[in-house]
Amino acid sequence: MMRLDSIVEGKKQIGIAGHVRPDGDCVGSTLAVYNYLRTYYPQADVRLYLEPIPNIFRFLHNADEIRNTYMDSVHFDLFIALDCGDTGRMGEAAKFFEEADHTLCIDHHISNQAFAEFNYIDPDASSTCELVFELIDEDRITKEIAECIYTGMVHDTGVFQYSCTSAKTMNIAGILMEKGIDYPKIVDETFYTKTYPQIRILGQALLNSRLYLDGACIVSVLTQEEMKSYGVLPKHLEGIVNQLRVTKGVQIAVFLYENIDHTFKASLRVNDAVNAAEIAVSFGGGGHIKAAGCTMEGTKESVVEQMVAAVAAQLAKGAEPKTAEPEAAEPKTAEPKDTEPKTAKPEAAEPKTAEPKDTEPKTAEPEAAEPKVTEPKGTESKTVEPEEGSKEELGKE
């Protein structure tokens, strides 16, 4: 089993980064690692780089020490990427990662191809925060670190309601609660509470929504003009796609908003046996089977047309072979250890995947999730539900 301490030992300059447009799991996992290193490795120079985080996460310990600029002229002994499926998701921080002597990736996205020297990747984990918990000793988790991990888990599981939530996830949450955190406050103030502008933009997004494919797909688009009129930024749009997802009869929900450069950021959430990650990957994005995202180019009308066509193809694909579902379970082979012994471990983990695979030979797709398996050690318990990574969503993206 990989341990964070074994990789960090002896390192003097350590950098940390998450993905662009940081969400709860990204902020929670990066701050958890940052606080852990600051607490137990005071001799090391540790720096955390993220784009400006949502105000709801500023209560987390040392959130005020996050660096939002990337002008440092420093060479890192070790650079840690969290909640990122590839270096492109790291934004400007990618340059530090690529120039570092050693690199570590901790992630749960099914599209992750193990791009670091050391990789701990399990697409069946509920969140990257869950994986961070696995990498450090339980007795070294302080209340402040527990708050960070719990916050990330809450956001990527939709307060423990998405199918990516496992018995193991709940056990970990229980352990964190015993650290003395104010868990009701974390859930209420970071997940449910919305500002008035957020409530209004949600209403606009719902008004803009349209049903496609005989009601199987719902799509909503917000333009830059609309966002400016309500005084909101991309970070204020959290939760809109999930509200679309709960529409009765819908199998796939798609929410798009226009970026400043006039591209469109798309977030997908799936209710049925359809692979959202495959759709996102076809547009250069990635994510989880049940939650994924990508950036698209074109006019509002053309990106909607392209997305609906891709959704239709995925629905047709899922209708026949239904391999999508078995695959979802398969990724659990993520138990394999990382990089070095990978193959050995993955095999060890394989026996377990046999079950998730659900009889169907259609494991061909599961293999898509397999790349990651090579690294993660084992979150075996999740063999059945891991399919969704929610999160994303919430921002997994």
JOWOQUI-V96402 format. One line per field, one symbol per residue. phi: phi as a letter, one per 20 degrees, with the letter a starting at -180 (. if undefined). A space follows every 50 residues. Layout:
phi = ???
This chain:
phi = .fcfgfefgneddcdcbceflgdffffffffffgfffffdcffeedcddb fgeggfdfffgmffefeddcegdcdefbcddcmcfafffemffgffffef fcccccbcefefdledfdccccfeffafgfffgfecfgfdeegfffffff gffgfedmmmdffffdffgfffgfffffenfeffffffeddefcffgfff ffgffffffcecllnfcdcccdeffffffemddgfeegnffffffefgne ecdcccceefemecedcdcdddfcefffffffdndrqdfdbbbadcdpfg fffffffffffffffffffeflfgfgggfggffgggfdkffhfffgfgfg gffgfgfllffffgfgggfggfggdfedefgegedggedjihehqgd
